[in-house]
Amino acid sequence: MSEPKAPTPAPGDTYKGWLFKWTNYIKGYQRRWFVLSNGLLSYYRTQAEMGHTCRGTINLATANITVEDSCNFVISNGGAQTYHLKASSEVERQRWITALELAKAKAVRMQDLSDDSGDECPTTPTSAGQGGGNSRNSEVQSTLRTLGSKVEDLSTCNDLIAKHGSALQRSLSELEGVRLGGETSEKIRQVTERATLFRITSNAMINACRDFLALAQAHSKRWQKALQAEREQRVRLEETLEQLAKQHNHLERAFRGATVLPPSQSNPAIDNKGSAPGKGDASDEDDENEFFDACEDVQEFITVPADPKYHRSGSNVSGISSELGMDDGTTSLDEQSLASNPESPQSQEVVPVRKRRSRIPDKPNYSLNLWSIMKNCIGKELSKIPMPVNFNEPLSMLQRLSEDLEYSELLDRAAKCKSSLEQMCYVAAFTVSSYSTTVHRTGKPFNPLLGETFELDRVQESGYRSLCEQVSHHPPAAAHHAISQRGWTLRQEIALASKFRGKYLSIMPLGSIHCMFEKSNNHYTWKKVTTTVHNIIVGKLWIDQSGEIDVVNHKTGDRCHLKFAPYSYFSRDVARKVTGVVTDKDGKAHYVLSGTWDEKMECSRVMQSSRGGENGAEGRQKTVYQTLKAKELWRKTPLPDGAENMYYFSTLALTLNEQEDGVAPTDSRRRPDQRLMEQGRWEEANAEKQRLEEKQRTTRREREREAARTSNPSEEALIEDSISDSPLKTEEVEIASEPSETTYKTDTDETFSDLSLSTETLHGSHPPAYSSTHQDNYQAMWFERHVDPVTGEPTHIYKGGYWETKEQGNWDCSPDIF
């Protein structure tokens, strides 16, 4: 432990050093780096944190300092903050006590003087963000007080000089009256002359000092008023600038909401440089977090700047596209397309689009009492206990799936790329961007009813339209199909599996996502990573994404390996970090991707790669990539104002449940319990939700009876007996799976038995095949089940007909599920 060897600092100096701070009964005393400066005592985990993360600060002006024993002492400000500290030795403790007492005395004196000056010259109240202005104000006031004390000293000296000068003059006058010899008289005459000169000089100095003192006293208040006026003017200018920035942001949003520009000019996700939410709480004691070993977050490669020769000559770098703007002198693809495209905005009028809503009713502040829910469920089947909407957000899982298209402009830009490797960078950024909306979204979406659909028609704004349908309830699965006029198609079928471990819930999406580009015929596939919801039972909920994604181009063999680093308490890397490498079919790296899944992604062109030294005890070698300057691919759009009161919905999410004419009767917008929850009528929403789930059970049983009657009429009575005797047995199907069993619910009802769903033995990338004595042979309305020719997985593919039916306005074929 390094100890400061310097003597105790004078008041105003900064004092730093290591101390042990009491955290809790589990961890005990922990070593922390403390900094004493300007009357504030702050601490950090390490010296490296001083630049960005302060773990706590206490103001010594209102603090009490108590010594407990030879090494321990306590600092408290009245109960709100209390630091129990321990030094390495008694000498070190005494150094800290002396420095703290001096700093406290100075802070109290400065506070008192500031209060006195505040009575004379009242200041405008400042916000918490103006701490720097307060510090500068204190510094100026301290300087003025010092000058005042010096002037007082000068005045005292003035009085002393006058006193002693008069005494000297009297003594000389007395000597002048004494009659002595000639030589003595000459000496006295010389002394008298010198004394006279001294008196003249002193009088001049006295007069000058008197003038300075009078001038300073006359202008002191005027200077203070001028200084205060300048400070108030600066505060007003800062507030005006902040207001202008907000108005500019609102105008940009209003313009994007009222007009449509070609994709080469309109790219709000890339151009918007707004700040993202913070990375999380920086408190010292994280009581309920799930930690991972630091070694899990070790990078598999290192990036270093490339040799300057690659920057000087563009001809030395083959395949660097203007789309990514790797060279400063090249023209971007968007600019080229604007210059050559006759449909550019210069020759095309702006098309007005529908004004969509930007707010929903604020979330009610309802407290959730689990006992009030559970006491009414005593004696009921576990699968019959309804999950209240208090755990939900007013969107369905189909709408959450459609939110993957939040940053569809990344696919628009990818469709323009001539190089498949550059296209891969944008596709990889798109896969990461789909998680950006989940960082604060701890609410559970509504489980869709079987046959429920959701359409998202954004042809006018973004050039695409999307359709989702709940195609299965055994296990629950949703199919999604989106097609864009800008040259790409996206489809996926997602089923969710979960692990409940008491403290956290892991959600594992099953199934592949396909993205096809019309111009190049490139076909990309990838899978989603694991989502973990922490502090399920106790503590504040928070979400993490972890795992690896392989984005594969099945036409060219290009591949991008993305790694989502899990949160680690011991890691020094930025939270929610994502890294990746884009390689060709031969395994040669061309681009390195880096960023975070909740803020932005960047890519760097690889100029050269080499094997580095060994990494740790495992002996693995890291690859060192020499790269050009990183270019931003994607940046998250800031959440709308007041998002914390609207379930942290993004701008797109706020519009998903907006009422629209002409949608199918099965559309999620028409779901009554979800609509009631959005309106804040949660009790009615709970009752309506229970009605819908019971209706779905009844519909499913009728479908099972019909299927059994068609296949074997003699088994119809057996089906009815099993339904009436044991409802739970008809809602679950046991699937034998080595080495244990996996239980899938055959219903999409949201019940407390969902928490018992265990899928720890999933083998393969899609839900395992299941067998049931009686299946209802349900067929999806708009999707057909096929074996995917690329991945070999069974999946549902859009068969067409929905948009044509919507144009005709004839929904007679749609079932009545609500």
LINFENWO-V286085 format. One record per helix or strand. SS is the DSSP state (@ for helix, = for strand). FROM is the first residue (numbers start at 1). LEN is the number of residues. Records with the same first field share a line. If there is no record, write none. Layout:
# LINFENWO-V286085
SS->FROM-LEN + FROM-LEN
This chain:
# LINFENWO-V286085
=->15-10 + 28-10 + 40-5 + 56-4 + 64-4 + 72-5 + 82-5 + 259-2 + 301-5 + 351-2 + 386-1 + 392-5 + 444-3 + 453-6 + 464-10 + 476-9 + 488-13 + 504-7 + 513-5 + 523-4 + 530-5 + 542-12 + 559-6 + 577-7 + 589-8 + 600-16 + 620-8 + 631-5 + 667-1 + 732-6 + 740-6 + 751-1 + 783-5 + 794-5
@->47-5 + 60-3 + 90-31 + 128-50 + 182-77 + 268-4 + 294-4 + 308-5 + 314-3 + 333-8 + 345-3 + 370-8 + 382-3 + 389-3 + 397-11 + 409-8 + 420-14 + 436-3 + 459-4 + 616-3 + 643-3 + 651-6 + 668-3 + 672-7 + 682-30 + 713-13 + 727-5 + 752-5 + 802-7
